[in-house]
Amino acid sequence: MQLPLSQLAAHLHKGLRPLYLLHGDEPLLQQEAQDAIRAAARAAGYTERTSFTVAGAHFDWSAVLAAGGSLSLFAERQIVEIRIPTGKPGKDGSAALQQIAEGARGNDSLLTVISLPRLDKATRTSAWFTALEGAGAAIQIDPVERAQLPAWIAQRLAAQGQRVQPGEAGQRTLQFFADRVEGNLLAAHQETAKLALLHPAGELPAGAVESSVLNVARYDVFKLSEAALAGQALRVQKMLDGLEAEGTAAVLVHWTLAEDIRALKRCKDAIASGKPLPMALRESRVWGAKERLFGHILGRASDAQLSRLLQSAHTVDGIVKGLKAPDWPQDAWQALARLALQVCQVAR
């Protein structure tokens, strides 16, 4: 079965399944899910825990299978945790995981918890994943997106008995908090916990968040591209400053922006030749959140605007590689900022 992360607590309150499969790239949420499952297991009498980390193609799966098939002299119920950091168990691992799934059915003396990174569609439809999902509960752990972050912070504050001011002032506080911790959920958790140490339960004093929350945001080049396509100029500039400060390669930032610009031009050309928008997006491999953003831009931007964007991307390609261009900044990050802002202008 598939189980939303938001429903895990209620599910555990009703009882445990013999196997849990956690997959996703958000370390904090995955760790909290593991802790919740362990706590429920201890309450149900699972008093012994064995942990394995699958490292390399030649990992010995026989030890994992043996651990699940034997009971300790001191415990009637045990937890076996398996971490697969690469998300690729290999041929032997695939067979072993299917055997584990088969052995989990109807076995209330063993609880198996398997942790994986974010998986692609092909992996989620593989034989071993399908077998594990059928034997227990699969929980996909997605990152908290920027738009969801203020509500997530408010929920965390409420869990420790705190809240921001009501109305617009409180919303500004949550937005400030989100700006400071974007892309770094573990730091967001730590900063929230720090507020519980500094202030008592109840409404946080005016300025409490601004004076205590550190700027620990971490930015992703792909999120930068989405922000530019959404026309969020101020956020784009902030993200560029953060990426530069973190030592991100300017070439990587340019490649991400240029890929989207080239895809926009290909889609525009495909639509002009008579192809419907969904087909044009699919042929240019535009998926997920970008489909809506591309659709908005393609419905408004002219072919001339996109051609100018493409020429700007070509110019900045040279600048980030050390070449000079007339009427453009010679600093790579300043040139990237101009290119990103041009994308924002077209998007708006």
Secondary structure, DSSP 8 states (H G I E B T S, - for coil): -B--GGGHHHHHHH---SEEEEEES-HHHHHHHHHHHHHHHHHTT--EEEEEE--STT--THHHHHHHH---SS-SSEEEEEE-TTS--HHHHHHHHHHHHHHHTT-TTEEEEEEE----HHHHTSHHHHHHHHHSEEEEE----GGGHHHHHHHHHHHTTEE--SHHHHHHHHHHHHHHHTT-HHHHHHHHHHHHHHS-SEE--TTHHHHH--------HHHHHHHHHTT-HHHHHHHHHHHHHTT--HHHHHHHHHHHHHHHHHHHHHHHTT--HHHHHHHTT--THHHHHHHHHHTT--HHHHHHHHHHHHHHHHHHTT---TTS-SSHHHHHHHHHHHHHHHH-
